[in-house]
Structures are given as C-alpha cells and as structure tokens.
C-alpha cells in the first residue's frame, strides 16, 4: 500500500495522446491501449475507406490542435479491427476492418442524440452499437 504503482492509470480515450509511430496489422493489439491512441494514419496497411472515416464528423467543441477529427484504433473483435472517428459519445463513426481482408469494411454511425445505425458482419442492419459489435464476434 502506498508504494509505487506497477500499472499506470488508464487515461480517458479523449485525453490519450496520439502516437504516430508506424504500425503493421500484426502489431495492433487485441485489447484497448489505455495510455495512447494509434491513429489510422500510422497503420501502414490502412485502407483508404478507413482513412476517410472522419469525413463529415465535426470536431468536438473545444478540441485543441488543427481541428481535424482523428481516427483512433480501439481493439480487435474477433477477426475485426475496430476504429473510431469522433468522440466516444456523440457524433462519431466506428469502422471495423477485417484483419484477413482489408477491403472488407463495416461501419456504424453514431449520431449526437445517441441513435445509430450500421450493417453488421451478419448482414443485418443494427440500430444499437452493442448489437453491431456482437455481430463482429459471431
């Protein structure tokens, strides 16, 4: 008790700095990265559709920097690589890229009022983000 911490506290996603170090598909971890964000631009094999995922997503009010929305890697869900453009709550786009076929891409659009829509890996249109994510696992 009271000694040095072995694990640093996780930062909220919107406070994590972006690490622009180039990464390959095999380097993207299964679980969320808690101390930094990996931007889509740093992913060497990033498909063009992922790099365009921030188009139409407004920058959050009070955001510092150049005002552009960055796309951040979140985690693997089954064989899918999950990315997000925009904030965790609000106007955002989630993009899932299949790790074995980088041209196989699914999106879930989350709107400012909390509603959303996206076609899942099961071919069904989902209106809840949780259900859409589950489709990536099945």
N, C-alpha and C positions, 0 to 999 in steps of 0.2 A: 504494500500500500504506500502511496505517496512517492514511489520510486519512478524512474524513467519509464515512459510508455514504450512498449515494444512495437505497437502499431499506431500510426498517426490517425487522428480523427478524419473521417471522410468529410470532404467539402461538399456543400450543396452543388448540384450539377451546374447551375448558372454561375458559380463562383470559381469553378475549376479552370486553371489556365489551359490554353491550347498548346499542345506540344507538336510542332510542325516537323518533327523528325520523320523521315520516310519509313513506312512500314509496308510489309507484304501481307497477303491474305493469311498465311500461316502464323504471322505474328499477332494477329488480332485475338485477344483472349476470350475465353468462354464467358467469363463473369465481368460485371461492370468494373471499370477502372475508377477508383474513388478519389485519386489525387490530381487528376488531369483529364483533359479531353483530347482525343485523337481526331483531328479534322479530316473530312473526306479528302481534302486536297493532299494530305500526307499519305494516303493509301495509294501505293504505286499502281495497283490494278483497278482503281476506281472506274466504274463505267460512267459514261457521260450523263446518263439519266440520274445517277446519284449526285453528280456534281451540280446538276441543275435543280436539285430538290428544294433549294431555298427560294427559287423564283416565285414571287407572289406572296411570300411570307414577310410581313412587316417586321422591322427591327423593334425589339421591346423598348418602351419608353424609358429614357434614362440610360440606355446602353452606351457605354464608352467605346472608343475605338473609331473605326471608319464607318460605322453604321450598317455594315452588311451583316446579314444573318449567316452564321457559320453552321455547318453540318457536322454533328459530333457522333462518333461511334458510341454505342451503348453496350451491346453484348451479343453473344450468339444465342440463338433459339433454335435448337436442333441444328440443321444444316444452313440456317439463315443467319446473316449478319445484319443486325438491327442498328439503324442510324436515325438521328432526329435533326431536323432543321426547325429552329424556333424553340420556344420555352417548353418546359415540362407541362405546364398548364396554360392553356390559351391557344393562340393561333400557331399551329405547328403542322409539320408533315413528317410522318415516320416512313422510313423506306427500309424494306427488307430485301437484301441481295442474296441470292442462293450461292453458297460458297463453292459449289461444284459447277455452276453455270452462271457466270457473272452477268449474263444478259437476261436472266430470269429475275425480274424485279416486281415487287408488290409495294403498294403504298396505302397508308391510312392517313386521311386528312382529319385533323382535329381542329375544330372551329372555336372562336373565342367564347361562345356560350356553353362550351363543354360537349356539344354534339360532335359526331364524327361519322365518317364512312370510309370503307376501303374493301377491296376484293381480297379475300384470304387465299391461302395456299390450297384450300379445299374447294375453291371455285365459287364460294358463297360470298355475297356482299354482307359485310358486318357493319353494325352501327355502334358497337361498343369496342373500345380499344382492347380490352381484356380478351374478348372473344376472337378478335383478329389475331392477337398474339398466340392464342391457343391453337389457331389453325396452322400456325407455323411449326408447331411441335408435332402435329398429327399427320 
